[in-house]
Amino acid sequence: MKNDILHRLTAARPAHLDPDRPTPSSVREEELATLMTLPRATRTARTTPEPRRVGRTLLSGLALATAAAVAALAITETAPQKPGPAPSLTSGSGSQVLLAAASHVEQQPAGSGTYWYVEEHFGSLHKVPGKNYTVDVRTEQRYWTAAAKNKRWSQLLDLGARPATKADETAWKEDGSPTSWNLTGETVTYAGKGEIQHDAPGGSADTVKMGDLPLRLLATLPTDEKALRKRLFALVDKDYNGPEEILDRIVVDTAVQLATTLPSTPALRAAAYRLLAAEPGVRSLGDVKDHTGRTGYAVALPSSYVPAPELRLIFDKSTGMLLGTESVATRSGDGVSKGELQSYTTVTSMKWTQEAPPFDTDSEDPGPISAPDEAPDPEPAR
């Protein structure tokens, strides 16, 4: 890693969203070790092999449950020969919400462009040592993906840290409103450092390689959820030598990527939603607000084993597209309480564009982050 903040980002970011995938051998060793030391997740029986990716319990073949969910989401149409409106995202089980979101997202225009551009804000929550408040350490990641060429550019920016809640802000002010904090050896600042690094294909860093699923394969993936699972499993099985439970986890994590930030077509994204809808234990969280205040509808995907955080996906009600994610602790320990928010992402832009990345070479290592020279004006916590 180039500096401490990158190390912290890698540790805090949900595995399914990490663009810098480990090599097949390291994944195999880590996942096998996890499987041997942790209780196996309860899973329903499956009649045919199905796929999954980086770390989560696989969806089992819930064809009957899926059919029931689809029936529950059916709506009356005055003109049966014409497509009706997408199902509502305002009620239903987690599976029903994902199926409804799939109906919404597959109606979105496919779009076109040379680059698929994604801009995400990341936040990881850290308790300040020796203090009674938590800070939200914020960064921004920008990606430009040329899927046809299997290339990706990225830019990482430090947006600074803020008190995580209004209560934390009050405690921060009582602490004298410091503008930098030492978090177990790493210094973060209120002002932030700006750009940390940028990376271009073929450069010396290449810190954002796509990982196991080559971008050029996106156009070849089926848009039926059962066929998609079978295809993903075949790809995973080819790359990894591990038990079916491990492969299943990898398949589902791949589906999360296809459903969220990869340049999937509307039909492929909808298929990934439907694959996730069959995940055992998926549940609805109802109306929520993301970390920019936008209202959406959220579902929780169960962790693949107890220590792993629960992943929550927040969707736009009108389009079915992703607004953001949250990572929530599933047990207490190490200074974290069960149910406590650990990190989050907010998608601020996701679109096709002809505008090329503003760089084509790697940046130099900027060195460690240091405190700002002057204090900023206090900004209320969201």
C-alpha positions as CSV (number, residue, x, y, z in Angstrom):
1,M,0.0,0.0,0.0
2,K,1.2,3.5,-0.7
3,N,0.2,5.0,2.7
4,D,-1.8,4.4,5.8
5,I,-5.1,5.7,4.5
6,L,-5.0,3.2,1.6
7,H,-4.4,0.4,4.1
8,R,-7.4,1.5,6.1
9,L,-9.6,1.8,3.1
10,T,-8.8,-1.7,2.0
11,A,-9.6,-3.0,5.5
12,A,-12.8,-1.1,5.8
13,R,-14.3,-1.5,2.4
14,P,-16.8,-4.3,1.9
15,A,-15.0,-7.1,0.0
16,H,-17.5,-7.2,-2.8
17,L,-16.7,-3.6,-3.7
18,D,-12.9,-3.9,-3.5
19,P,-11.6,-3.4,-7.1
20,D,-8.1,-4.7,-6.2
21,R,-8.9,-8.3,-6.0
22,P,-6.4,-10.8,-4.5
23,T,-4.8,-13.4,-6.6
24,P,-6.6,-16.8,-6.9
25,S,-4.1,-18.5,-4.7
26,S,-4.4,-15.9,-1.9
27,V,-8.2,-16.0,-2.1
28,R,-8.2,-19.8,-1.9
29,E,-5.9,-19.9,1.1
30,E,-7.9,-17.2,3.0
31,E,-11.3,-18.6,2.2
32,L,-10.2,-22.2,3.0
33,A,-8.8,-21.0,6.3
34,T,-12.0,-19.2,7.1
35,L,-14.1,-22.2,6.2
36,M,-12.1,-24.4,8.5
37,T,-12.2,-22.1,11.5
38,L,-15.7,-20.7,11.4
39,P,-19.2,-22.4,11.5
40,R,-20.6,-23.2,8.1
41,A,-23.6,-21.0,7.2
42,T,-26.9,-22.7,7.1
43,R,-28.0,-23.2,3.4
44,T,-30.9,-24.8,1.7
45,A,-30.5,-27.7,-0.7
46,R,-29.6,-27.0,-4.3
47,T,-30.3,-29.3,-7.2
48,T,-27.8,-27.8,-9.7
49,P,-24.4,-26.2,-9.4
50,E,-24.7,-22.4,-8.9
51,P,-22.0,-19.7,-8.7
52,R,-20.8,-16.9,-6.4
53,R,-17.8,-14.6,-5.7
54,V,-15.8,-13.0,-2.8
55,G,-17.2,-13.9,0.5
56,R,-20.8,-14.3,1.3
57,T,-23.4,-17.1,1.7
58,L,-24.8,-18.3,-1.6
59,L,-28.3,-18.1,-2.8
60,S,-29.8,-21.5,-3.0
61,G,-32.2,-22.7,-5.6
62,L,-35.4,-21.0,-4.4
63,A,-37.3,-21.4,-7.6
64,L,-40.6,-21.9,-5.7
65,A,-40.0,-18.9,-3.4
66,T,-39.0,-16.8,-6.4
67,A,-42.2,-17.8,-8.2
68,A,-44.3,-16.9,-5.2
69,A,-42.5,-13.5,-4.9
70,V,-43.1,-12.7,-8.5
71,A,-46.8,-13.6,-8.1
72,A,-47.0,-11.4,-5.1
73,L,-45.6,-8.5,-7.0
74,A,-47.9,-8.9,-10.0
75,I,-50.2,-5.9,-10.6
76,T,-53.4,-5.5,-12.5
77,E,-53.0,-3.9,-16.0
78,T,-55.8,-2.3,-18.0
79,A,-54.1,-3.3,-21.2
80,P,-52.6,-6.7,-20.8
81,Q,-51.0,-6.6,-24.2
82,K,-48.7,-3.7,-23.1
83,P,-46.0,-3.7,-20.5
84,G,-47.2,-2.6,-17.1
85,P,-45.5,-0.4,-14.5
86,A,-42.7,-1.9,-12.4
87,P,-43.7,-3.4,-9.1
88,S,-43.6,-1.2,-6.0
89,L,-40.5,-1.0,-3.8
90,T,-42.5,0.2,-0.8
91,S,-43.3,-3.1,0.8
92,G,-42.6,-6.8,0.8
93,S,-39.9,-9.1,1.8
94,G,-36.2,-8.7,1.0
95,S,-36.6,-11.0,-2.0
96,Q,-39.6,-9.2,-3.2
97,V,-37.8,-5.9,-3.0
98,L,-34.9,-7.2,-5.1
99,L,-37.3,-8.6,-7.6
100,A,-39.2,-5.3,-7.8
101,A,-35.9,-3.5,-8.2
102,A,-35.0,-5.8,-11.0
103,S,-38.2,-4.9,-12.8
104,H,-37.4,-1.3,-12.4
105,V,-33.7,-1.5,-13.5
106,E,-34.3,-3.5,-16.6
107,Q,-36.6,-0.7,-17.9
108,Q,-33.7,1.8,-17.7
109,P,-32.1,2.8,-21.0
110,A,-28.9,0.9,-21.8
111,G,-26.9,3.9,-22.6
112,S,-23.6,4.0,-24.5
113,G,-20.2,5.6,-24.3
114,T,-16.5,4.8,-24.4
115,Y,-16.1,4.9,-20.6
116,W,-18.3,3.7,-17.7
117,Y,-17.8,6.3,-15.0
118,V,-18.5,5.7,-11.3
119,E,-17.9,8.1,-8.5
120,E,-18.3,6.8,-4.9
121,H,-17.9,8.3,-1.5
122,F,-16.6,6.0,1.2
123,G,-16.8,6.5,4.9
124,S,-15.3,4.4,7.7
125,L,-16.1,5.1,11.3
126,H,-13.4,5.2,14.0
127,K,-13.6,5.9,17.7
128,V,-11.0,8.4,18.6
129,P,-8.6,6.8,21.2
130,G,-9.0,8.3,24.6
131,K,-12.1,10.3,23.6
132,N,-15.8,9.7,23.8
133,Y,-16.6,10.4,20.1
134,T,-16.3,8.8,16.7
135,V,-15.1,10.3,13.5
136,D,-16.2,9.5,10.0
137,V,-13.1,9.3,7.8
138,R,-14.2,10.1,4.2
139,T,-12.6,9.4,0.8
140,E,-13.8,9.5,-2.8
141,Q,-13.0,7.0,-5.5
142,R,-13.5,7.6,-9.2
143,Y,-13.4,4.9,-11.9
144,W,-13.3,5.1,-15.6
145,T,-13.8,1.6,-17.2
146,A,-13.3,0.7,-20.8
147,A,-14.9,-2.7,-20.7
148,A,-14.2,-3.6,-24.4
149,K,-10.5,-3.1,-23.7
150,N,-10.5,-4.6,-20.2
151,K,-9.0,-1.4,-18.8
152,R,-9.7,0.7,-15.8
153,W,-8.4,4.1,-14.5
154,S,-8.9,5.2,-10.9
155,Q,-8.5,8.2,-8.7
156,L,-8.5,8.3,-4.9
157,L,-9.1,11.5,-2.9
158,D,-9.0,12.2,0.9
159,L,-12.0,14.2,1.8
160,G,-11.1,14.6,5.5
161,A,-12.7,13.4,8.7
162,R,-15.8,14.7,10.5
163,P,-17.6,13.8,13.7
164,A,-19.9,11.0,12.8
165,T,-23.1,12.2,14.4
166,K,-24.5,15.3,16.1
167,A,-23.7,13.8,19.5
168,D,-20.1,13.1,18.3
169,E,-20.0,16.7,17.0
170,T,-20.9,18.0,20.5
171,A,-18.3,15.9,22.1
172,W,-15.7,17.0,19.5
173,K,-16.4,20.7,20.3
174,E,-16.1,19.9,24.0
175,D,-12.7,18.4,23.1
176,G,-11.6,21.8,21.6
177,S,-12.6,21.0,18.0
178,P,-9.3,19.4,17.0
179,T,-8.5,19.3,13.3
180,S,-6.4,16.1,13.3
181,W,-6.7,12.8,15.0
182,N,-4.2,9.9,15.5
183,L,-6.1,6.7,14.9
184,T,-3.9,3.9,16.2
185,G,-0.8,5.3,14.4
186,E,-2.5,6.9,11.4
187,T,-3.2,10.6,11.3
188,V,-6.3,11.8,9.7
189,T,-7.3,15.5,9.3
190,Y,-10.4,17.6,9.2
191,A,-9.3,19.3,6.0
192,G,-8.3,16.2,4.1
193,K,-5.3,16.0,1.7
194,G,-7.1,16.0,-1.6
195,E,-5.8,13.5,-4.2
196,I,-4.0,10.6,-2.7
197,Q,-3.2,8.9,-6.0
198,H,-4.4,8.1,-9.5
199,D,-3.7,5.0,-11.4
200,A,-3.8,4.3,-15.2
201,P,-3.6,0.9,-17.0
202,G,-0.1,-0.4,-17.5
203,G,1.4,1.9,-14.9
204,S,3.7,0.9,-12.1
205,A,1.0,0.7,-9.4
206,D,-2.1,-0.9,-11.1
207,T,-3.8,-0.9,-7.7
208,V,-7.3,-1.2,-9.2
209,K,-7.2,-4.3,-11.4
210,M,-10.6,-5.8,-11.9
211,G,-9.8,-9.1,-10.4
212,D,-11.2,-12.5,-11.4
213,L,-14.0,-11.5,-13.8
214,P,-12.5,-10.0,-17.0
215,L,-14.4,-7.0,-18.2
216,R,-14.6,-8.4,-21.7
217,L,-16.7,-11.3,-20.4
218,L,-19.6,-9.0,-19.3
219,A,-21.1,-9.0,-22.8
220,T,-21.1,-12.8,-22.8
221,L,-23.0,-13.4,-19.5
222,P,-26.6,-14.6,-19.7
223,T,-29.4,-12.5,-18.5
224,D,-31.5,-15.3,-17.0
225,E,-30.7,-15.6,-13.3
226,K,-30.4,-19.4,-13.3
227,A,-28.2,-19.4,-16.4
228,L,-26.1,-16.5,-14.9
229,R,-25.5,-18.5,-11.7
230,K,-24.5,-21.5,-13.7
231,R,-22.1,-19.5,-15.8
232,L,-20.6,-17.6,-12.9
233,F,-20.0,-20.9,-11.0
234,A,-18.2,-22.3,-14.0
235,L,-15.9,-19.3,-14.2
236,V,-15.2,-19.5,-10.5
237,D,-14.7,-23.2,-10.5
238,K,-12.2,-22.8,-13.3
239,D,-10.1,-20.3,-11.3
240,Y,-10.3,-21.7,-7.8
241,N,-9.8,-25.1,-6.2
242,G,-12.0,-25.0,-3.2
243,P,-15.1,-26.5,-1.6
244,E,-18.5,-25.7,-3.1
245,E,-19.3,-23.5,-0.1
246,I,-16.4,-21.2,-0.9
247,L,-17.2,-21.1,-4.6
248,D,-20.8,-20.2,-3.7
249,R,-19.6,-17.3,-1.7
250,I,-17.5,-16.0,-4.6
251,V,-20.4,-16.4,-7.0
252,V,-22.8,-14.3,-4.9
253,D,-20.2,-11.6,-4.4
254,T,-19.7,-11.4,-8.1
255,A,-23.4,-11.0,-8.5
256,V,-23.2,-8.1,-6.1
257,Q,-20.6,-6.5,-8.3
258,L,-22.8,-7.0,-11.4
259,A,-25.8,-5.6,-9.6
260,T,-24.0,-2.5,-8.3
261,T,-21.1,-0.7,-10.0
262,L,-19.9,-2.8,-12.9
263,P,-20.9,-1.6,-16.4
264,S,-23.7,-4.2,-16.7
265,T,-26.5,-3.8,-19.2
266,P,-29.9,-3.3,-17.6
267,A,-30.9,-6.9,-18.4
268,L,-27.7,-8.3,-16.8
269,R,-28.0,-6.0,-13.8
270,A,-31.6,-7.2,-13.3
271,A,-30.5,-10.9,-13.6
272,A,-28.0,-10.2,-10.8
273,Y,-30.7,-8.7,-8.6
274,R,-32.9,-11.8,-9.2
275,L,-29.9,-14.0,-8.3
276,L,-29.5,-12.1,-5.1
277,A,-33.2,-12.3,-4.4
278,A,-32.8,-16.1,-3.8
279,E,-30.1,-15.5,-1.1
280,P,-31.2,-17.3,2.1
281,G,-32.0,-14.7,4.8
282,V,-32.2,-11.6,2.6
283,R,-34.6,-9.2,4.3
284,S,-36.2,-5.9,3.8
285,L,-35.1,-2.8,5.8
286,G,-37.9,-0.5,4.5
287,D,-37.4,3.2,3.7
288,V,-34.0,4.5,4.6
289,K,-31.8,7.5,3.8
290,D,-28.4,7.2,2.3
291,H,-25.5,9.3,3.6
292,T,-26.4,12.3,1.4
293,G,-30.0,12.3,2.6
294,R,-31.5,10.6,-0.5
295,T,-34.5,8.4,0.3
296,G,-34.3,4.8,-0.9
297,Y,-35.3,1.3,-0.1
298,A,-32.8,-1.1,1.5
299,V,-32.3,-4.8,1.8
300,A,-29.8,-6.7,4.0
301,L,-27.8,-9.6,2.7
302,P,-26.7,-12.0,5.5
303,S,-23.0,-12.4,6.2
304,S,-21.5,-15.7,5.1
305,Y,-20.2,-16.3,8.6
306,V,-20.7,-14.7,12.0
307,P,-17.7,-12.4,12.2
308,A,-18.3,-10.9,8.8
309,P,-20.3,-7.7,8.6
310,E,-23.8,-7.6,7.1
311,L,-24.0,-5.9,3.7
312,R,-26.9,-3.5,3.1
313,L,-27.9,-2.3,-0.3
314,I,-29.9,0.9,-0.8
315,F,-31.8,1.4,-4.1
316,D,-33.5,4.3,-5.7
317,K,-37.2,3.6,-5.7
318,S,-37.9,5.0,-9.1
319,T,-35.1,3.4,-11.1
320,G,-33.9,0.4,-9.0
321,M,-30.3,1.6,-9.3
322,L,-27.9,1.5,-6.4
323,L,-27.7,4.6,-4.1
324,G,-25.2,3.1,-1.7
325,T,-24.2,0.4,0.7
326,E,-23.6,0.0,4.4
327,S,-21.5,-2.5,6.3
328,V,-22.9,-3.4,9.7
329,A,-21.3,-5.4,12.5
330,T,-22.9,-8.8,13.2
331,R,-21.3,-9.3,16.6
332,S,-19.9,-7.2,19.5
333,G,-16.2,-7.1,20.2
334,D,-13.0,-5.2,19.4
335,G,-14.7,-1.9,20.4
336,V,-17.7,-2.5,18.1
337,S,-21.2,-3.3,19.1
338,K,-23.5,-5.6,17.2
339,G,-25.6,-3.7,14.7
340,E,-23.2,-0.8,14.6
341,L,-22.4,0.9,11.3
342,Q,-18.8,0.2,10.4
343,S,-18.5,1.7,6.9
344,Y,-20.6,2.9,4.0
345,T,-20.5,3.9,0.4
346,T,-22.6,6.5,-1.5
347,V,-22.8,6.5,-5.3
348,T,-22.7,10.1,-6.5
349,S,-22.4,9.4,-10.2
350,M,-22.7,6.3,-12.4
351,K,-23.0,6.7,-16.2
352,W,-21.6,6.2,-19.6
353,T,-19.5,9.0,-21.0
354,Q,-17.3,9.9,-23.9
355,E,-15.1,12.1,-21.6
356,A,-11.7,10.4,-21.1
357,P,-10.0,10.2,-17.7
358,P,-7.9,13.4,-16.9
359,F,-4.7,11.3,-16.7
360,D,-3.0,8.5,-18.5
361,T,-0.1,7.8,-16.2
362,D,0.3,6.8,-12.6
363,S,0.7,9.5,-9.9
364,E,3.7,9.7,-7.7
365,D,3.5,8.5,-4.0
366,P,2.4,11.6,-2.1
367,G,3.7,10.3,1.2
368,P,1.9,10.3,4.6
369,I,-1.1,12.5,5.4
370,S,-0.3,15.3,7.8
371,A,-2.4,17.8,9.8
372,P,-3.5,21.1,8.0
373,D,-1.7,24.4,8.8
374,E,-5.0,26.2,9.6
375,A,-8.2,25.1,11.2
376,P,-11.3,24.9,8.9
377,D,-14.7,26.3,9.7
378,P,-16.7,23.7,11.6
379,E,-19.1,21.8,9.4
380,P,-22.2,20.3,11.0
381,A,-22.3,16.5,10.9
382,R,-25.0,14.9,8.7
